[in-house]
Amino acid sequence: MSSAFTRRHLFRLGGATLVVAAGTGLGLPALAAGTVTVDLVVYGATSAGIMAAVQMRRLGGTAVIVEPGSHVGGLTTGGLGYTDSGTSAAIGGLAGEFYRRVYARYQGTPVTPDSPMRLVFEPHVAAEVFDDLLTEHAVPVYLDAPLATVERAGDRITGLVTAHGQLFTGPMFVDATYEGDLMAAAGVSYTVGREANTAYGETVNGVQLRGEHQFTRPVDPYVVPGSPASGLLPGISAAPVAPNGTGDDRIQAYNFRMCLTRDAGRVPFPQPAGYDPADYELLLRYVQAGYPGPFFTTQSVGGGKTDSNNTGAFSTDFIAANHAYPTATRAQRQAMVADHLTYQQGLMWFLANDPRLPASVRAGTVAWGLAADEFTATGNWPPQLYVREARRMVSAYVMTERDCRGGVRAADSIGLASYTMDSHNCQRVVVNGLVKNEGDVQVGVPGPYPVSYRSVVPAAGQCANLFVPVCLSATHIAYGSIRMEPVFMILAQSAATAAKLAIDAGVPVQQVDVAALQARLRADGQILAWPPTVDGEIVVDNKSAGVTRAGVWVGSTAIGGYWGSDYEHDGNTGKGVNRLRFTPSLPTAGSWAVHLRWTADPNRAGNVPVDVVHGGGVTTRVVDQRTSGGQWVSLGTYQFPAGTAGSVLIRTEGTDGYVVADAARFVPA
């Protein structure tokens, strides 16, 4: 349990005294009883589980969260503080409120609907914000309460029984776990692994032997170099790699998102029990072949701390060690989590201490350590394994690559996703006598796209009162885009809203009035369509007729959040020569607000000059394209004549990185 969760809404089964938060409407005897009955039973205290329960409380219903483990907040409080969001402007509802609350906590100011969102934060800050939400809405959370059995009557769940024998009942249930355990126990159809491209007409599903996070230098895979008879080094598959696009039962790798610091009070990386330097022989050979690093990421989250993730060919991902995890027993999963911990702690110990490594590698690792004020209950190590993918429901609507790319758009939208189609590596293989990673895919999407209501409810006849907003119905590669914490929160809020409508109407979840659901979601701040348009706006995209160029511009879809079919960049060359102008055709003279859009990345320029040509002359703004990607960024409001006399010119002289040209927007003021 995070040390930040100290208020009176946490319950621990099987030992400790149960304590109730005031105002739950249930009272201590009811909550401590062998049977607890509420409107919505949520299984899993992930970010999604919290949002589902909070939304039900806001709608006037009762809710309880049943958590199989002892951690609250899932990945959002478990180290993933550098939030993967795609287009952050597409985050609405409770998810947007959560990130505004994070901002307000850092600023020391009250949260308001106009507060900016902050998607980068320290783990304990996220825990404090969730703690506030749970306390304000009097949501009881039962810890260490793993599911034992599901009671059913026909096609409805009537009760969730924990390993301690406590029964949770109610008319509606949400499976908010990363594994989909309640869904599976309820008999709902699901799949595990990668579909073949042919299954749903996709192009980047199944086996993918590609260049991302790949060995960039030749490394021998055999115990005795050059001798296949000696066997393979740990973690390398002996099976021949299948052709690209072939389906299998493999899933992308897991790891822990470490919170590191260089502060003097950092906690040195521990040597785990069971450490074996032979497990890192492959990495040693890679370094000896000339790879200098990095070996883990160090994205800043504030407070001198990082969210440190996998990067490169050999890093914190324990590739292929998780294939049995989705359907394993609880004891088997605990053993796999322990193996992942040993692997990743061993990796950090190896990088910091093995004398065979260059001194520069060891010194560069030793400079980092665990943040002493984070995860204090678990030795400063994150308590949540990053389960990137496990079971995925198969329902009446399966989200696919076509949804992500905008080829189809679900009409029953309950929220937007916008992140890159992203799969980490799934296995290590031998190709032409050398080791290769297989499975990593990073393909951008054109922009935010709708997630279907049907993808979070089981197929008709399977279960009439269950929602699955985390292990939703999606192919492996589409799930790679959807599987982001903000999206899980969005879908969970929408699921809880639908649950309340289903209760009120007395209908199965498959028969909820979608139009009424969408109306309520919009009223609660959910964003259901993209782009959200403004009456009278004029958008000039890089593919529009009103674009002129000088120099060489390169089209790309590598980074998500762009408007239209792609964006362009200057290749980080031709500075002062490359320039691109957006010229609108304005129907009337008057005052127009001007906005510019780009896709952000650390390799972008932070000092891009932009000239706004208007009725009063030329105004130059300088924009930082390393941030605010996928958003309309204001350049100001100006007077324009009617027609094509006004424009926005992106210049490249003196810029310190890639310059992006995507779209400009003109809105009548």
Secondary structure as a PSIPRED ss2 file (coil, helix, strand):
# PSIPRED VFORMAT (PSIPRED V4.0)

   1 M C   1.000  0.000  0.000
   2 S C   1.000  0.000  0.000
   3 S C   1.000  0.000  0.000
   4 A C   1.000  0.000  0.000
   5 F C   1.000  0.000  0.000
   6 T C   1.000  0.000  0.000
   7 R C   1.000  0.000  0.000
   8 R C   1.000  0.000  0.000
   9 H C   1.000  0.000  0.000
  10 L E   0.000  0.000  1.000
  11 F E   0.000  0.000  1.000
  12 R E   0.000  0.000  1.000
  13 L C   1.000  0.000  0.000
  14 G C   1.000  0.000  0.000
  15 G C   1.000  0.000  0.000
  16 A C   1.000  0.000  0.000
  17 T C   1.000  0.000  0.000
  18 L C   1.000  0.000  0.000
  19 V C   1.000  0.000  0.000
  20 V C   1.000  0.000  0.000
  21 A C   1.000  0.000  0.000
  22 A C   1.000  0.000  0.000
  23 G C   1.000  0.000  0.000
  24 T C   1.000  0.000  0.000
  25 G C   1.000  0.000  0.000
  26 L C   1.000  0.000  0.000
  27 G C   1.000  0.000  0.000
  28 L H   0.000  1.000  0.000
  29 P H   0.000  1.000  0.000
  30 A H   0.000  1.000  0.000
  31 L H   0.000  1.000  0.000
  32 A H   0.000  1.000  0.000
  33 A C   1.000  0.000  0.000
  34 G C   1.000  0.000  0.000
  35 T E   0.000  0.000  1.000
  36 V E   0.000  0.000  1.000
  37 T E   0.000  0.000  1.000
  38 V C   1.000  0.000  0.000
  39 D C   1.000  0.000  0.000
  40 L E   0.000  0.000  1.000
  41 V E   0.000  0.000  1.000
  42 V E   0.000  0.000  1.000
  43 Y E   0.000  0.000  1.000
  44 G C   1.000  0.000  0.000
  45 A C   1.000  0.000  0.000
  46 T C   1.000  0.000  0.000
  47 S H   0.000  1.000  0.000
  48 A H   0.000  1.000  0.000
  49 G H   0.000  1.000  0.000
  50 I H   0.000  1.000  0.000
  51 M H   0.000  1.000  0.000
  52 A H   0.000  1.000  0.000
  53 A H   0.000  1.000  0.000
  54 V H   0.000  1.000  0.000
  55 Q H   0.000  1.000  0.000
  56 M H   0.000  1.000  0.000
  57 R H   0.000  1.000  0.000
  58 R H   0.000  1.000  0.000
  59 L C   1.000  0.000  0.000
  60 G C   1.000  0.000  0.000
  61 G C   1.000  0.000  0.000
  62 T C   1.000  0.000  0.000
  63 A E   0.000  0.000  1.000
  64 V E   0.000  0.000  1.000
  65 I E   0.000  0.000  1.000
  66 V E   0.000  0.000  1.000
  67 E C   1.000  0.000  0.000
  68 P C   1.000  0.000  0.000
  69 G C   1.000  0.000  0.000
  70 S C   1.000  0.000  0.000
  71 H C   1.000  0.000  0.000
  72 V C   1.000  0.000  0.000
  73 G C   1.000  0.000  0.000
  74 G H   0.000  1.000  0.000
  75 L H   0.000  1.000  0.000
  76 T H   0.000  1.000  0.000
  77 T C   1.000  0.000  0.000
  78 G C   1.000  0.000  0.000
  79 G C   1.000  0.000  0.000
  80 L C   1.000  0.000  0.000
  81 G C   1.000  0.000  0.000
  82 Y E   0.000  0.000  1.000
  83 T C   1.000  0.000  0.000
  84 D C   1.000  0.000  0.000
  85 S C   1.000  0.000  0.000
  86 G C   1.000  0.000  0.000
  87 T C   1.000  0.000  0.000
  88 S H   0.000  1.000  0.000
  89 A H   0.000  1.000  0.000
  90 A H   0.000  1.000  0.000
  91 I C   1.000  0.000  0.000
  92 G C   1.000  0.000  0.000
  93 G H   0.000  1.000  0.000
  94 L H   0.000  1.000  0.000
  95 A H   0.000  1.000  0.000
  96 G H   0.000  1.000  0.000
  97 E H   0.000  1.000  0.000
  98 F H   0.000  1.000  0.000
  99 Y H   0.000  1.000  0.000
 100 R H   0.000  1.000  0.000
 101 R H   0.000  1.000  0.000
 102 V H   0.000  1.000  0.000
 103 Y H   0.000  1.000  0.000
 104 A H   0.000  1.000  0.000
 105 R H   0.000  1.000  0.000
 106 Y H   0.000  1.000  0.000
 107 Q H   0.000  1.000  0.000
 108 G C   1.000  0.000  0.000
 109 T C   1.000  0.000  0.000
 110 P C   1.000  0.000  0.000
 111 V C   1.000  0.000  0.000
 112 T C   1.000  0.000  0.000
 113 P C   1.000  0.000  0.000
 114 D C   1.000  0.000  0.000
 115 S C   1.000  0.000  0.000
 116 P C   1.000  0.000  0.000
 117 M C   1.000  0.000  0.000
 118 R C   1.000  0.000  0.000
 119 L C   1.000  0.000  0.000
 120 V E   0.000  0.000  1.000
 121 F C   1.000  0.000  0.000
 122 E C   1.000  0.000  0.000
 123 P H   0.000  1.000  0.000
 124 H H   0.000  1.000  0.000
 125 V H   0.000  1.000  0.000
 126 A H   0.000  1.000  0.000
 127 A H   0.000  1.000  0.000
 128 E H   0.000  1.000  0.000
 129 V H   0.000  1.000  0.000
 130 F H   0.000  1.000  0.000
 131 D H   0.000  1.000  0.000
 132 D H   0.000  1.000  0.000
 133 L H   0.000  1.000  0.000
 134 L H   0.000  1.000  0.000
 135 T H   0.000  1.000  0.000
 136 E H   0.000  1.000  0.000
 137 H C   1.000  0.000  0.000
 138 A C   1.000  0.000  0.000
 139 V C   1.000  0.000  0.000
 140 P C   1.000  0.000  0.000
 141 V E   0.000  0.000  1.000
 142 Y E   0.000  0.000  1.000
 143 L E   0.000  0.000  1.000
 144 D C   1.000  0.000  0.000
 145 A C   1.000  0.000  0.000
 146 P C   1.000  0.000  0.000
 147 L E   0.000  0.000  1.000
 148 A E   0.000  0.000  1.000
 149 T E   0.000  0.000  1.000
 150 V E   0.000  0.000  1.000
 151 E E   0.000  0.000  1.000
 152 R E   0.000  0.000  1.000
 153 A E   0.000  0.000  1.000
 154 G C   1.000  0.000  0.000
 155 D C   1.000  0.000  0.000
 156 R E   0.000  0.000  1.000
 157 I E   0.000  0.000  1.000
 158 T E   0.000  0.000  1.000
 159 G E   0.000  0.000  1.000
 160 L E   0.000  0.000  1.000
 161 V E   0.000  0.000  1.000
 162 T E   0.000  0.000  1.000
 163 A C   1.000  0.000  0.000
 164 H C   1.000  0.000  0.000
 165 G C   1.000  0.000  0.000
 166 Q C   1.000  0.000  0.000
 167 L E   0.000  0.000  1.000
 168 F E   0.000  0.000  1.000
 169 T E   0.000  0.000  1.000
 170 G C   1.000  0.000  0.000
 171 P C   1.000  0.000  0.000
 172 M E   0.000  0.000  1.000
 173 F E   0.000  0.000  1.000
 174 V E   0.000  0.000  1.000
 175 D E   0.000  0.000  1.000
 176 A C   1.000  0.000  0.000
 177 T C   1.000  0.000  0.000
 178 Y C   1.000  0.000  0.000
 179 E C   1.000  0.000  0.000
 180 G C   1.000  0.000  0.000
 181 D H   0.000  1.000  0.000
 182 L H   0.000  1.000  0.000
 183 M H   0.000  1.000  0.000
 184 A H   0.000  1.000  0.000
 185 A H   0.000  1.000  0.000
 186 A C   1.000  0.000  0.000
 187 G C   1.000  0.000  0.000
 188 V C   1.000  0.000  0.000
 189 S C   1.000  0.000  0.000
 190 Y E   0.000  0.000  1.000
 191 T E   0.000  0.000  1.000
 192 V C   1.000  0.000  0.000
 193 G C   1.000  0.000  0.000
 194 R E   0.000  0.000  1.000
 195 E C   1.000  0.000  0.000
 196 A C   1.000  0.000  0.000
 197 N H   0.000  1.000  0.000
 198 T H   0.000  1.000  0.000
 199 A H   0.000  1.000  0.000
 200 Y H   0.000  1.000  0.000
 201 G C   1.000  0.000  0.000
 202 E C   1.000  0.000  0.000
 203 T C   1.000  0.000  0.000
 204 V C   1.000  0.000  0.000
 205 N C   1.000  0.000  0.000
 206 G C   1.000  0.000  0.000
 207 V C   1.000  0.000  0.000
 208 Q C   1.000  0.000  0.000
 209 L C   1.000  0.000  0.000
 210 R C   1.000  0.000  0.000
 211 G C   1.000  0.000  0.000
 212 E C   1.000  0.000  0.000
 213 H C   1.000  0.000  0.000
 214 Q C   1.000  0.000  0.000
 215 F C   1.000  0.000  0.000
 216 T C   1.000  0.000  0.000
 217 R C   1.000  0.000  0.000
 218 P C   1.000  0.000  0.000
 219 V C   1.000  0.000  0.000
 220 D C   1.000  0.000  0.000
 221 P C   1.000  0.000  0.000
 222 Y E   0.000  0.000  1.000
 223 V E   0.000  0.000  1.000
 224 V E   0.000  0.000  1.000
 225 P C   1.000  0.000  0.000
 226 G C   1.000  0.000  0.000
 227 S E   0.000  0.000  1.000
 228 P E   0.000  0.000  1.000
 229 A E   0.000  0.000  1.000
 230 S E   0.000  0.000  1.000
 231 G E   0.000  0.000  1.000
 232 L E   0.000  0.000  1.000
 233 L C   1.000  0.000  0.000
 234 P C   1.000  0.000  0.000
 235 G C   1.000  0.000  0.000
 236 I C   1.000  0.000  0.000
 237 S C   1.000  0.000  0.000
 238 A C   1.000  0.000  0.000
 239 A C   1.000  0.000  0.000
 240 P C   1.000  0.000  0.000
 241 V C   1.000  0.000  0.000
 242 A C   1.000  0.000  0.000
 243 P C   1.000  0.000  0.000
 244 N C   1.000  0.000  0.000
 245 G C   1.000  0.000  0.000
 246 T C   1.000  0.000  0.000
 247 G C   1.000  0.000  0.000
 248 D E   0.000  0.000  1.000
 249 D C   1.000  0.000  0.000
 250 R C   1.000  0.000  0.000
 251 I C   1.000  0.000  0.000
 252 Q C   1.000  0.000  0.000
 253 A C   1.000  0.000  0.000
 254 Y C   1.000  0.000  0.000
 255 N E   0.000  0.000  1.000
 256 F C   1.000  0.000  0.000
 257 R C   1.000  0.000  0.000
 258 M E   0.000  0.000  1.000
 259 C C   1.000  0.000  0.000
 260 L E   0.000  0.000  1.000
 261 T E   0.000  0.000  1.000
 262 R C   1.000  0.000  0.000
 263 D C   1.000  0.000  0.000
 264 A C   1.000  0.000  0.000
 265 G C   1.000  0.000  0.000
 266 R C   1.000  0.000  0.000
 267 V E   0.000  0.000  1.000
 268 P C   1.000  0.000  0.000
 269 F C   1.000  0.000  0.000
 270 P C   1.000  0.000  0.000
 271 Q C   1.000  0.000  0.000
 272 P C   1.000  0.000  0.000
 273 A C   1.000  0.000  0.000
 274 G C   1.000  0.000  0.000
 275 Y C   1.000  0.000  0.000
 276 D C   1.000  0.000  0.000
 277 P H   0.000  1.000  0.000
 278 A H   0.000  1.000  0.000
 279 D H   0.000  1.000  0.000
 280 Y H   0.000  1.000  0.000
 281 E H   0.000  1.000  0.000
 282 L H   0.000  1.000  0.000
 283 L H   0.000  1.000  0.000
 284 L H   0.000  1.000  0.000
 285 R H   0.000  1.000  0.000
 286 Y H   0.000  1.000  0.000
 287 V H   0.000  1.000  0.000
 288 Q H   0.000  1.000  0.000
 289 A C   1.000  0.000  0.000
 290 G C   1.000  0.000  0.000
 291 Y C   1.000  0.000  0.000
 292 P C   1.000  0.000  0.000
 293 G C   1.000  0.000  0.000
 294 P C   1.000  0.000  0.000
 295 F C   1.000  0.000  0.000
 296 F C   1.000  0.000  0.000
 297 T C   1.000  0.000  0.000
 298 T C   1.000  0.000  0.000
 299 Q E   0.000  0.000  1.000
 300 S E   0.000  0.000  1.000
 301 V E   0.000  0.000  1.000
 302 G E   0.000  0.000  1.000
 303 G C   1.000  0.000  0.000
 304 G C   1.000  0.000  0.000
 305 K E   0.000  0.000  1.000
 306 T E   0.000  0.000  1.000
 307 D E   0.000  0.000  1.000
 308 S E   0.000  0.000  1.000
 309 N C   1.000  0.000  0.000
 310 N C   1.000  0.000  0.000
 311 T C   1.000  0.000  0.000
 312 G C   1.000  0.000  0.000
 313 A C   1.000  0.000  0.000
 314 F C   1.000  0.000  0.000
 315 S C   1.000  0.000  0.000
 316 T C   1.000  0.000  0.000
 317 D C   1.000  0.000  0.000
 318 F C   1.000  0.000  0.000
 319 I C   1.000  0.000  0.000
 320 A C   1.000  0.000  0.000
 321 A C   1.000  0.000  0.000
 322 N C   1.000  0.000  0.000
 323 H C   1.000  0.000  0.000
 324 A C   1.000  0.000  0.000
 325 Y H   0.000  1.000  0.000
 326 P H   0.000  1.000  0.000
 327 T H   0.000  1.000  0.000
 328 A C   1.000  0.000  0.000
 329 T C   1.000  0.000  0.000
 330 R H   0.000  1.000  0.000
 331 A H   0.000  1.000  0.000
 332 Q H   0.000  1.000  0.000
 333 R H   0.000  1.000  0.000
 334 Q H   0.000  1.000  0.000
 335 A H   0.000  1.000  0.000
 336 M H   0.000  1.000  0.000
 337 V H   0.000  1.000  0.000
 338 A H   0.000  1.000  0.000
 339 D H   0.000  1.000  0.000
 340 H H   0.000  1.000  0.000
 341 L H   0.000  1.000  0.000
 342 T H   0.000  1.000  0.000
 343 Y H   0.000  1.000  0.000
 344 Q H   0.000  1.000  0.000
 345 Q H   0.000  1.000  0.000
 346 G H   0.000  1.000  0.000
 347 L H   0.000  1.000  0.000
 348 M H   0.000  1.000  0.000
 349 W H   0.000  1.000  0.000
 350 F H   0.000  1.000  0.000
 351 L H   0.000  1.000  0.000
 352 A H   0.000  1.000  0.000
 353 N H   0.000  1.000  0.000
 354 D C   1.000  0.000  0.000
 355 P C   1.000  0.000  0.000
 356 R C   1.000  0.000  0.000
 357 L C   1.000  0.000  0.000
 358 P C   1.000  0.000  0.000
 359 A H   0.000  1.000  0.000
 360 S H   0.000  1.000  0.000
 361 V H   0.000  1.000  0.000
 362 R H   0.000  1.000  0.000
 363 A H   0.000  1.000  0.000
 364 G H   0.000  1.000  0.000
 365 T H   0.000  1.000  0.000
 366 V H   0.000  1.000  0.000
 367 A C   1.000  0.000  0.000
 368 W C   1.000  0.000  0.000
 369 G E   0.000  0.000  1.000
 370 L E   0.000  0.000  1.000
 371 A C   1.000  0.000  0.000
 372 A C   1.000  0.000  0.000
 373 D C   1.000  0.000  0.000
 374 E C   1.000  0.000  0.000
 375 F C   1.000  0.000  0.000
 376 T H   0.000  1.000  0.000
 377 A H   0.000  1.000  0.000
 378 T H   0.000  1.000  0.000
 379 G C   1.000  0.000  0.000
 380 N C   1.000  0.000  0.000
 381 W C   1.000  0.000  0.000
 382 P C   1.000  0.000  0.000
 383 P C   1.000  0.000  0.000
 384 Q C   1.000  0.000  0.000
 385 L C   1.000  0.000  0.000
 386 Y E   0.000  0.000  1.000
 387 V C   1.000  0.000  0.000
 388 R C   1.000  0.000  0.000
 389 E C   1.000  0.000  0.000
 390 A C   1.000  0.000  0.000
 391 R C   1.000  0.000  0.000
 392 R E   0.000  0.000  1.000
 393 M E   0.000  0.000  1.000
 394 V C   1.000  0.000  0.000
 395 S C   1.000  0.000  0.000
 396 A C   1.000  0.000  0.000
 397 Y C   1.000  0.000  0.000
 398 V C   1.000  0.000  0.000
 399 M E   0.000  0.000  1.000
 400 T C   1.000  0.000  0.000
 401 E H   0.000  1.000  0.000
 402 R H   0.000  1.000  0.000
 403 D H   0.000  1.000  0.000
 404 C H   0.000  1.000  0.000
 405 R H   0.000  1.000  0.000
 406 G C   1.000  0.000  0.000
 407 G C   1.000  0.000  0.000
 408 V C   1.000  0.000  0.000
 409 R C   1.000  0.000  0.000
 410 A C   1.000  0.000  0.000
 411 A C   1.000  0.000  0.000
 412 D C   1.000  0.000  0.000
 413 S E   0.000  0.000  1.000
 414 I E   0.000  0.000  1.000
 415 G E   0.000  0.000  1.000
 416 L E   0.000  0.000  1.000
 417 A E   0.000  0.000  1.000
 418 S C   1.000  0.000  0.000
 419 Y C   1.000  0.000  0.000
 420 T C   1.000  0.000  0.000
 421 M E   0.000  0.000  1.000
 422 D E   0.000  0.000  1.000
 423 S E   0.000  0.000  1.000
 424 H C   1.000  0.000  0.000
 425 N C   1.000  0.000  0.000
 426 C C   1.000  0.000  0.000
 427 Q E   0.000  0.000  1.000
 428 R E   0.000  0.000  1.000
 429 V E   0.000  0.000  1.000
 430 V E   0.000  0.000  1.000
 431 V E   0.000  0.000  1.000
 432 N C   1.000  0.000  0.000
 433 G C   1.000  0.000  0.000
 434 L E   0.000  0.000  1.000
 435 V E   0.000  0.000  1.000
 436 K E   0.000  0.000  1.000
 437 N E   0.000  0.000  1.000
 438 E E   0.000  0.000  1.000
 439 G C   1.000  0.000  0.000
 440 D C   1.000  0.000  0.000
 441 V E   0.000  0.000  1.000
 442 Q E   0.000  0.000  1.000
 443 V E   0.000  0.000  1.000
 444 G C   1.000  0.000  0.000
 445 V C   1.000  0.000  0.000
 446 P C   1.000  0.000  0.000
 447 G C   1.000  0.000  0.000
 448 P C   1.000  0.000  0.000
 449 Y E   0.000  0.000  1.000
 450 P E   0.000  0.000  1.000
 451 V E   0.000  0.000  1.000
 452 S E   0.000  0.000  1.000
 453 Y H   0.000  1.000  0.000
 454 R H   0.000  1.000  0.000
 455 S H   0.000  1.000  0.000
 456 V H   0.000  1.000  0.000
 457 V C   1.000  0.000  0.000
 458 P C   1.000  0.000  0.000
 459 A C   1.000  0.000  0.000
 460 A C   1.000  0.000  0.000
 461 G C   1.000  0.000  0.000
 462 Q C   1.000  0.000  0.000
 463 C C   1.000  0.000  0.000
 464 A C   1.000  0.000  0.000
 465 N C   1.000  0.000  0.000
 466 L E   0.000  0.000  1.000
 467 F E   0.000  0.000  1.000
 468 V C   1.000  0.000  0.000
 469 P C   1.000  0.000  0.000
 470 V C   1.000  0.000  0.000
 471 C C   1.000  0.000  0.000
 472 L C   1.000  0.000  0.000
 473 S C   1.000  0.000  0.000
 474 A E   0.000  0.000  1.000
 475 T C   1.000  0.000  0.000
 476 H H   0.000  1.000  0.000
 477 I H   0.000  1.000  0.000
 478 A H   0.000  1.000  0.000
 479 Y H   0.000  1.000  0.000
 480 G H   0.000  1.000  0.000
 481 S H   0.000  1.000  0.000
 482 I H   0.000  1.000  0.000
 483 R C   1.000  0.000  0.000
 484 M C   1.000  0.000  0.000
 485 E H   0.000  1.000  0.000
 486 P H   0.000  1.000  0.000
 487 V H   0.000  1.000  0.000
 488 F H   0.000  1.000  0.000
 489 M H   0.000  1.000  0.000
 490 I H   0.000  1.000  0.000
 491 L H   0.000  1.000  0.000
 492 A H   0.000  1.000  0.000
 493 Q H   0.000  1.000  0.000
 494 S H   0.000  1.000  0.000
 495 A H   0.000  1.000  0.000
 496 A H   0.000  1.000  0.000
 497 T H   0.000  1.000  0.000
 498 A H   0.000  1.000  0.000
 499 A H   0.000  1.000  0.000
 500 K H   0.000  1.000  0.000
 501 L H   0.000  1.000  0.000
 502 A H   0.000  1.000  0.000
 503 I H   0.000  1.000  0.000
 504 D H   0.000  1.000  0.000
 505 A H   0.000  1.000  0.000
 506 G C   1.000  0.000  0.000
 507 V C   1.000  0.000  0.000
 508 P C   1.000  0.000  0.000
 509 V H   0.000  1.000  0.000
 510 Q H   0.000  1.000  0.000
 511 Q H   0.000  1.000  0.000
 512 V C   1.000  0.000  0.000
 513 D C   1.000  0.000  0.000
 514 V H   0.000  1.000  0.000
 515 A H   0.000  1.000  0.000
 516 A H   0.000  1.000  0.000
 517 L H   0.000  1.000  0.000
 518 Q H   0.000  1.000  0.000
 519 A H   0.000  1.000  0.000
 520 R H   0.000  1.000  0.000
 521 L H   0.000  1.000  0.000
 522 R H   0.000  1.000  0.000
 523 A H   0.000  1.000  0.000
 524 D C   1.000  0.000  0.000
 525 G C   1.000  0.000  0.000
 526 Q C   1.000  0.000  0.000
 527 I C   1.000  0.000  0.000
 528 L C   1.000  0.000  0.000
 529 A C   1.000  0.000  0.000
 530 W C   1.000  0.000  0.000
 531 P C   1.000  0.000  0.000
 532 P C   1.000  0.000  0.000
 533 T C   1.000  0.000  0.000
 534 V C   1.000  0.000  0.000
 535 D C   1.000  0.000  0.000
 536 G C   1.000  0.000  0.000
 537 E C   1.000  0.000  0.000
 538 I E   0.000  0.000  1.000
 539 V E   0.000  0.000  1.000
 540 V E   0.000  0.000  1.000
 541 D E   0.000  0.000  1.000
 542 N C   1.000  0.000  0.000
 543 K C   1.000  0.000  0.000
 544 S C   1.000  0.000  0.000
 545 A C   1.000  0.000  0.000
 546 G C   1.000  0.000  0.000
 547 V E   0.000  0.000  1.000
 548 T E   0.000  0.000  1.000
 549 R E   0.000  0.000  1.000
 550 A E   0.000  0.000  1.000
 551 G C   1.000  0.000  0.000
 552 V C   1.000  0.000  0.000
 553 W C   1.000  0.000  0.000
 554 V E   0.000  0.000  1.000
 555 G E   0.000  0.000  1.000
 556 S E   0.000  0.000  1.000
 557 T C   1.000  0.000  0.000
 558 A C   1.000  0.000  0.000
 559 I C   1.000  0.000  0.000
 560 G C   1.000  0.000  0.000
 561 G C   1.000  0.000  0.000
 562 Y C   1.000  0.000  0.000
 563 W C   1.000  0.000  0.000
 564 G C   1.000  0.000  0.000
 565 S C   1.000  0.000  0.000
 566 D C   1.000  0.000  0.000
 567 Y E   0.000  0.000  1.000
 568 E E   0.000  0.000  1.000
 569 H E   0.000  0.000  1.000
 570 D C   1.000  0.000  0.000
 571 G C   1.000  0.000  0.000
 572 N C   1.000  0.000  0.000
 573 T C   1.000  0.000  0.000
 574 G C   1.000  0.000  0.000
 575 K C   1.000  0.000  0.000
 576 G C   1.000  0.000  0.000
 577 V C   1.000  0.000  0.000
 578 N C   1.000  0.000  0.000
 579 R E   0.000  0.000  1.000
 580 L E   0.000  0.000  1.000
 581 R E   0.000  0.000  1.000
 582 F E   0.000  0.000  1.000
 583 T C   1.000  0.000  0.000
 584 P C   1.000  0.000  0.000
 585 S C   1.000  0.000  0.000
 586 L E   0.000  0.000  1.000
 587 P C   1.000  0.000  0.000
 588 T C   1.000  0.000  0.000
 589 A C   1.000  0.000  0.000
 590 G E   0.000  0.000  1.000
 591 S E   0.000  0.000  1.000
 592 W E   0.000  0.000  1.000
 593 A E   0.000  0.000  1.000
 594 V E   0.000  0.000  1.000
 595 H E   0.000  0.000  1.000
 596 L E   0.000  0.000  1.000
 597 R E   0.000  0.000  1.000
 598 W C   1.000  0.000  0.000
 599 T C   1.000  0.000  0.000
 600 A C   1.000  0.000  0.000
 601 D C   1.000  0.000  0.000
 602 P C   1.000  0.000  0.000
 603 N C   1.000  0.000  0.000
 604 R E   0.000  0.000  1.000
 605 A C   1.000  0.000  0.000
 606 G C   1.000  0.000  0.000
 607 N C   1.000  0.000  0.000
 608 V E   0.000  0.000  1.000
 609 P E   0.000  0.000  1.000
 610 V E   0.000  0.000  1.000
 611 D E   0.000  0.000  1.000
 612 V E   0.000  0.000  1.000
 613 V E   0.000  0.000  1.000
 614 H E   0.000  0.000  1.000
 615 G C   1.000  0.000  0.000
 616 G C   1.000  0.000  0.000
 617 G E   0.000  0.000  1.000
 618 V E   0.000  0.000  1.000
 619 T E   0.000  0.000  1.000
 620 T E   0.000  0.000  1.000
 621 R E   0.000  0.000  1.000
 622 V E   0.000  0.000  1.000
 623 V E   0.000  0.000  1.000
 624 D C   1.000  0.000  0.000
 625 Q C   1.000  0.000  0.000
 626 R C   1.000  0.000  0.000
 627 T C   1.000  0.000  0.000
 628 S C   1.000  0.000  0.000
 629 G C   1.000  0.000  0.000
 630 G C   1.000  0.000  0.000
 631 Q C   1.000  0.000  0.000
 632 W C   1.000  0.000  0.000
 633 V E   0.000  0.000  1.000
 634 S E   0.000  0.000  1.000
 635 L E   0.000  0.000  1.000
 636 G E   0.000  0.000  1.000
 637 T E   0.000  0.000  1.000
 638 Y E   0.000  0.000  1.000
 639 Q E   0.000  0.000  1.000
 640 F E   0.000  0.000  1.000
 641 P C   1.000  0.000  0.000
 642 A C   1.000  0.000  0.000
 643 G E   0.000  0.000  1.000
 644 T C   1.000  0.000  0.000
 645 A C   1.000  0.000  0.000
 646 G C   1.000  0.000  0.000
 647 S E   0.000  0.000  1.000
 648 V E   0.000  0.000  1.000
 649 L E   0.000  0.000  1.000
 650 I E   0.000  0.000  1.000
 651 R E   0.000  0.000  1.000
 652 T C   1.000  0.000  0.000
 653 E C   1.000  0.000  0.000
 654 G C   1.000  0.000  0.000
 655 T C   1.000  0.000  0.000
 656 D C   1.000  0.000  0.000
 657 G C   1.000  0.000  0.000
 658 Y E   0.000  0.000  1.000
 659 V C   1.000  0.000  0.000
 660 V E   0.000  0.000  1.000
 661 A E   0.000  0.000  1.000
 662 D C   1.000  0.000  0.000
 663 A E   0.000  0.000  1.000
 664 A E   0.000  0.000  1.000
 665 R E   0.000  0.000  1.000
 666 F E   0.000  0.000  1.000
 667 V E   0.000  0.000  1.000
 668 P E   0.000  0.000  1.000
 669 A C   1.000  0.000  0.000
